[in-house]
């Protein structure tokens, strides 16, 4: 069973794919992935980490730049915080606040679009209005270093990398964990 966050991620990915076709009139090969987590890599020289999609069997899939695709992205769950629902009555529902990031890479020569245009025209309109936009980071060095710790990732001149942070909130009742409602 998919979590509510995974459902939101799928909806965002579907919207990004549609938005790109709508804005450009072209279909581009894209690698739109779900929630990635950092995996630790140890070798004789250093400890490092890199993002990967980890399945239930512990198998990892690489999530970053691949020139078989014009662009790609994955999501990261950065943190979860909790609060109580404000209101009247005997309501005892909690709020789960998920801070997320979309890490985006693309080849401007294939997309005929730079990072700023891709973020503004494709990514931002694809994030649901119920999600709170937090910030975008266009410093490709900082973004790649936060994703690839103690590993050098050098992007090509025509390759952009950026991230967009957003928050989604869900109401839930601890007594009945089956249904969460996006607020």
N, C-alpha and C positions, 0 to 999 in steps of 0.2 A: 504494500500500500504506500502510495506516495504521500510525502508530507505536504503541508500547505505551501511551504517555501518552495519545494520542488515544482509544484503546480504553477506558482507565480513565475518561476524561472522559465518553465516551458512556454508560458504565455508570452513572456517578454521575447524569448527567442523567435517564436512564431511571428510576433509583431515586427521584429527587426527584419526578418526575411521578407515579409510583405511590404514593409516601408521602403526597403532598398529597391524592390521591383517597381513600386509606385513612383518613387522619386526619379529613378534613372530610366525606367522602361526596359531594363536589361535584367537577366538572371545571372548572378555570379555564383560560382562555387564557393560556398562558405562552410566553415567548421564551427557550428554553434553548439556548444557543449553545456553541460549542467554545472553542478557545484563541484569545484576542485578543492583539494586540500594539499598543504605542503607535505611532501614526503622527505624523509631524511636520507641522505646519501653519505656513506662513510667510505673513504678510501685511505690509502696510506699517507697522503699529504694533508688532507683537510676534511672537515665535516661541512656539508652543504645541504641545501634543500632546494627542491623545485616543485612546482604545482603539478598535480595529476588528478585524474578522475580515478577513484578507488572503488571497485565493485565489491559486492558482498563476499566474494571469495578472496579478497585482498589483492586482486590483480590490478595493476596500475596502467593507465593510458596517458600518453603524452598529450599535453593540451596547448602547446604554444606553436608559434609560427611554422607554417608548412607551405612551401611555394606551390603545392598542388591546389591551394585555395587562394582566392583573391583577398579574403579576410577571415577572421575567426575571433571567437570570444569564449570566455568561460566566466562563471560566477564564483565568488568566494563568500562564504559566510564568515564575516569578521567577528561578530559578537552577538549575543542575545542578552537583553535586559528584560526585567519584568516590573510591572506596576499593577496597581489595583484600578479597576474601572471606577471612574467618578460618576456619581449620580445619587439618586434617591432610592429608598427602599432597602430591601434585604438582599440586593444583588451582591453576590460574592464572586464575581467573575474577575479573572486576571487578564492582563494585557501582556502579550509577548511581543517585544520589539526586536526585530532582526536587522542588524546593520549589515548590508551586503555591498559587494563591489562587483562590477563587471569589468574584466580586463579585456581590452580590445586590441587587436593587431590587424593590420591590413597593408596592402600594397597600393600606394597612391597612383602608380603608373597603370595598374589594372582597373582600379575603381574610378579613375579620373576625378578623385576627390581627396583632399587632405584630411588630417585628423580632426581639425576644428569643424569642417563641414560635415564629416561623417558623424561626429558627436552631435552636432546641432540638428542635422536633417534626418538622421537615421536612429541613433541610440535614444536621445532624449524623448522624441515623440512616441517611442515604443515602450517606455516605462509607464505603467498604469498611473492614472491621476491619484489613486489612493495611496501610492507610494510617495514618500517624501524624498525629493532630490536633496543630496547633501553637498557634493562637490565633485568636480572633475579635475584630474591631474594629467597634464600633458607633458610632464617631464619624463621622457621615455627612459632616461638613465635611472631616475628614482623608482619608477614603476617596475622596470625589469630587475633592479637590485632588490626591491622588496619581495618580488616573486621568486627570484633565483638568488638565494642567500649564499654568499661565499662561492659563487660561480659566475664567471664572466659571460654575459650574453651581450653580443654586439649586434644591434640591428643594422640592416642594410640602409643606405641613404633613402631609398624609396619606400622603406617600411616604417609605418607609424605604429606607436604603442601608446595607449593611454588607458586610464581607468575612470570609472564613474561610480561614486558611492551613492547608495540610496537606502532608505529604511522602509520596511513594511511592518505593519502591526496587525496582530490577530487577537481577538477576544476569545477566551476559553474558560471553561469551568473545570476545575481540577477534579471534581467528582465524575465528570463525563468527558473524557479526553478524546472522544471520537470525532467531534466536529469543532473546527475553528473557523471563525468568521473574520475576513479581512476588514479592517476599519481604516 
